[in-house]
Each structure stands twice: as structure tokens, then as C-alpha cells.
Amino acid sequence: MIRWSLPAALLGALLPLAASAQTSAPHPVYGPRLEGFEYPHPVAMRTVRSQGQDLEMAYMDVAPVGEANGRAVVLLHGKNFCGATWERTIAVLTETGYRVLAPDQIGFCKSSKPAGYQFSFPDLATHTNDLVAELGIEKPVVVGHSMGGMLAARYALMFPDDVGQLVLVNPIGLEDWQAKGVPYQTLDDAYEGELKTSFDSIKAYQQRIYYNGAWKPDYDRWVEMLAGMYAGDGRAIVARNQAQTSDMVFTQPVVHEFARIAVPTVLMIGGLDRTAPGGNRASKDIAETLGQYPALGRQAAEAIPDAALVEFPELGHSPQVEAPEPFQAKLLEVLGSGRE
């Protein structure tokens, strides 16, 4: 029998690599409509005829657990989030008697990824309002996070009589980045950038911008949710829609119309958030002024008539993910009072 032996130094170098190979698992791959990713509740589809196309809008309509309180909450996800990201919030709300509707907007998550589509906040708001009406929901509380906050504000401006209360959770769009000097990015350049998206790039961005450099293992699931769509066969249309919706966010500000919001409004702001779409394209002097959420939240509360402000100074962009228990406790307090 021939026995082979390795030099001690080489063996020491190979052992960590072998251990890493045994313990590291590949990240999951999902379809362009998040095929393969399981949502916490059954997902239904509503057919939407828009811009000459038959599209599908995915949503979770979750009944209250136990005694219903007769109220409904519509949860609007952010650009780098999905209806599923509201999982813990849905559980707490339904346990408290609320009916919860959590849609995926067209172009996102489990909804259709249309080609040749012009995305706009008014279109998305209209689709959402039509869904709410079709399900027989009257005057819901509309809760919007991140990009969903921009959408929720537009929704309230377009359909004020259909909104019982507006809650904006770290909404983007509290400032007009283009007006502040952030350069425009063409759709072609944005698309090429989106094609480079990976688990590592999403995680690095969120860790730096959303969570103030900190990270919890629980966050990996939501990064894998997004990265899995880019890793699959549908990466081209996913990247195309993400580039188009980035353009929508950048070119369709709502901040200039805050004074016209005529429904009871509460802003819930994580003070460590530094989200500023396009800030990486700005000069250093301009970039340093962007995404200052403590100041932006207060300015928005002053601009929106009779708005209330709830601050979480130690939290970042996604308080509902980062610290679900204190966030949900405050959200229930906000909803219970109907105001603040």
C-alpha cells in the first residue's frame, strides 16, 4: 500500500478550504416571478389589462385571526422588497383583528414582468385601488414602506376618499434627488448595472445603507429572495423591469405635493437610514447631503397637513424587519388611535 502525505503547511492551507466547501451552500435560484419562493400565505392573482397587455397582479388577502375588528390594512412593499417581507407584520395585524391585503406591484416579485411597459406611480396606484375595490375593502389603512411609501402618498393624493389613514414607513422620495443635482442615468446604463446584481451586491448595499453596517442572519432570506430572480433564466426581464422602476422612482417625485395630502398621516422613521437612490452618481459634496432621514422625516411631517411623526433613532431603513416587535407595537398604537 502506498501512502501519500502532504507537507504540513500545504495541509493547513487546504483544510479551511475543504471545511468551507462542506459548509457553504449555494444560494437558491428562483423564476422571474419568484417561482420556487414560498410566501407565508396563499397567493391569488388579479388580471390587469394595462397598456395593451394582460398582466397578473399577485396578492395575499389574509383574514383576521379570531374576532375581526372590521378594519383592513393594505401593505405596500418597497422596491427591494416583496409582499412576503411583511410576514411578521401580517401575523401581528391579523392576530389583532385586522384584515390584511399585501399585493406585489406589477413588475415586482410574483406579479407579471411586462416587456415594453411604461411604469408610473399613478398606474400602480390605480391597479392597487381597483384591487381594493374589487375585494370589497372600504377606506383601508394604507401602509407604504420605502418605494411603497412613494406609492402610498400618490395613492392618497389620487384617491383621498378611499383611504382611512396613511402610514409611511421610511418612505423614499422625501427629497427630489434630481433637483438636488444627482445626475440622470439612462435606462440602458441602468439595465447594464442591474445585470450585475448578485446576492453579494444586494447584501453589501443593504448592510451599508439600510442597516448602518450591521447584519443579522435573518436578513439573508430577503436578499436571497431578490437575488434568486436575477440568478435564474428570467434575469434579463427582471433586470429590465428593475431599471425601469428605478427610473420611475427618480423621475416621478411626490415630495412637492405633500401639502395636498388630505388624509390622516403618520410617518414612521428609522433615523439611521441613509437611502438615496442615485446618490452613488452624485458628487461627494451632494451625496453627503442626501438620505438624512432624521431631518427628512421632520420636514415631511411639517409639509403634510397635521401629520404625526414616530421616530426610531437607533433603527435603519426597514424597522419592520430590523426590530419587528417595537415596530409592530408602535404600529398597533398608531392604528388603534386612528391617528398617532
NORTA-V989713 format. One record per helix or strand of 3 or more residues. SS is the DSSP state (helix for helix, strand for strand). FROM is the first residue (numbers start at 1). TO is the last residue. If there is no record, write none. Layout:
BEGIN
ss->(SS | SS)
from->(FROM | FROM)
to->(TO | TO)
END
This chain:
BEGIN
ss->(helix | strand | strand | strand | helix | strand | helix | strand | helix | helix | strand | helix | helix | helix | helix | helix | strand | helix | helix | helix | strand | helix | helix)
from->(8 | 44 | 53 | 72 | 83 | 99 | 121 | 140 | 147 | 160 | 163 | 187 | 199 | 219 | 235 | 255 | 265 | 279 | 284 | 293 | 308 | 319 | 324)
to->(23 | 50 | 62 | 76 | 95 | 103 | 134 | 145 | 158 | 162 | 169 | 194 | 210 | 231 | 251 | 260 | 270 | 281 | 287 | 303 | 312 | 322 | 337)
END
